[in-house]
Amino acid sequence: MATAIRRPAPDDQLSAARTFPQDFLWGTATAAYQVEGAAALDGRTPSIWDTYARTPGRVRNGDTGDIATDHYHRWREDVAIMADLGVGAYRFSISWPRVQPTGRGPAVQRGLDFYRRLADELLDKGIKPVATLYHWDLPQELEDAGGWPERVTAERFAAYAELAAEALGDRVTTWTTLNEPWCSAFLGYGSGVHAPGRTDPVAALRAAHHLNLAHGRAVQALRAALPSRSQVSVTLNVHHVRPLTASDADADAVRRIDALANRIFTGPMFHGAYPDDLLEDTAGLTDWSFVRDGDTATARRPLDFLGVNYYTPTVVSAASPDGATHTSDGHGRSAHSPWPGASGVAFHLPPGDTTAMGWAVDPSGMYDLLRRLSADLPGTPLMITENGAAFDDYVNPGGEVRDPDRVAYLHGHLEAVHRAIESGVDVRGYFLWSLLDNFEWGYGYSKRFGAVYVDYPTGTRIPKSSAHWYARLARTGRLEPLA
C-alpha cells in the first residue's frame, strides 16, 4: 500500500503563485496499447504486447489490452474531456500493427482513418495533436523475424515512419520517434518484464543500438515527408541516478548505470558516438560488432526538442549490506537483470513517501535532471512528455474520485519544473501522464495513473479532483500554493 504524501508545512509553502511562460504547452498523454482496445478490428494484427499479455503468468491477473479503455470507440468522449480540461495538446501513440499490420508493405487505411479522425477532432477543439510513432507495440511478425536485436527492424521502422508522416502530416505537426527506448531494449530483451519477454543481455544491447539507428532513420524519413513547419523529437526516460553514499565505489556505480540508462542513447543521438566507458563495461558480453560504420552518425539527427519522462530518482551503490540487487530498481521483478555489465551494482529505494508503484516521491530529482540535461545538451529545448503518479483511487459514495496525493505529487514536480525554468533551463511544456486510468503493462489494470478514473467494466469516465486542479493550471498557467 502506498503511503500518503506529506503536505508541506505552511512555512514551507510557496508564498505566491508561480506563473509559467505564456507559450508554455500544457498537455496530457496516453499510449495506443494502453487505451485503444479493438485489438482485432479493422485489420489490426497482434503486437508483441498482445502476445505477451496473453501468455499466462506475464501480466497481473491475466489482464490484456484487448479492450483497455475502449478509446478506439470512445475517442470523441475522451477528446471532449480534454477540451473541458482546457489542455493545449494531446500526446498519443500510433499503433504500428493497426496501420501496417505485418510491419511491412502498404498501410491499412481503416487504421489510418482512426488517427485522421482523432487528429481532426483534436484540432476542431483547439488541441494540438502530438504523435508518437512507437510506444512499445512492435508488430508480432517483426518480432518473429528477430525483433529489435536485428538490423532489419530499424529499416522497417523508417518505412513505417514515412508511411505515417505521409498520411497524417497535414494534420499532425509534432512527432516523436520512440518512447523510452531503454524500456524497449532492456525490459523487453534483458529482464523480460516487458514484451517480448526475452532475457538475453547481448540481445538487449543489440536492441538498444538498433533503436538508436531506427530513430535516426525515422528522423530522416519524417523530415523528408513532413511540411517544414513540423517538429521532430524523441522521448527518453532519462534516469536521475544518485549514489547511496559519497564513496568512490558508489560514484562508479552511478557512472555505470548512467552509461546504460542514459548515455547509451544520448551518446549516439546527440554526440554521434557511444561512450567509451559503456563499451568497456560491456566488453565481456559483446564486441559491439553489430555497430556498422556510419550508424552513430545516422542516429545523430537535429531535433526540435528532447522529450523527458521522469517519475522518481534511481539510487545505487557498489555493494549492498542488505542484499539489494537490480530488483530494487523500480522496473519490475525478474531473476534476470536489465543492466548488462553492471552485476556489481545494487539499487535502493530512496527514503520518504512512495506511490502505489512503490516509487519514491522526489521532485528534486526532476529539477536536478533538467539542470543536468540543459548542461549536457546545450541548445536543445526540453519537453516534459510524461510525469505523474499511480495511487489507489476509488469512487466515493458521492460519485467523486478525490486524489489529493496526486495533486501534491504534481504540484511538487511542477514547482521543480518552474524552478528549472527560472534557472535558465529551456523547458517548453508539460504532459501529464496520463489522461485516463489504463492498462499499466505488466501490472495490468491494478495501477491507476489517470487524471480521469475509468470504471473498467462499464468504461465510465469520472474526472478526479486532480483533473479539475490540472484544468485550472492549464487554463491560467499559474501554479497556486497548495491549501
Secondary structure, DSSP 8 states (H G I E B T S, - for coil): ---------GGGS-SS-EE--TT-EEEEE--HHHH---TTSTT---BHHHHHHTSTTSSGGG--SSSTT-HHHHHHHHHHHHHHHT-SEEEEE--HHHHSTTSSSS--HHHHHHHHHHHHHHHHTT-EEEEEEESS--BHHHHHTT-TTSHHHHHHHHHHHHHHHHHHTTT--EEEEEE-HHIIIIIIIII-SSTT----HHHHHHHHHHHHHHHHHHHHHHHHHS-TT-EEEEEE----EEESSS-HHHHHHHHHHHIIIIIHHHIIIIISS--HHHHHHTTTT---TT--TTHHHHH----SEEEEE-S--EEEESS-TT---GGGSSS---SS-S-TT-TT-EEE--SS-B-TTS-B--HHHHHHHHHHHHHHSTT--EEEEEE---------TTS----HHHHHHHHHHHHHHHHHHHTT--EEEEEEE-SB----GGGTTS----SEEEETTTTEEEE-HHHHHHHHHHHH-EE----
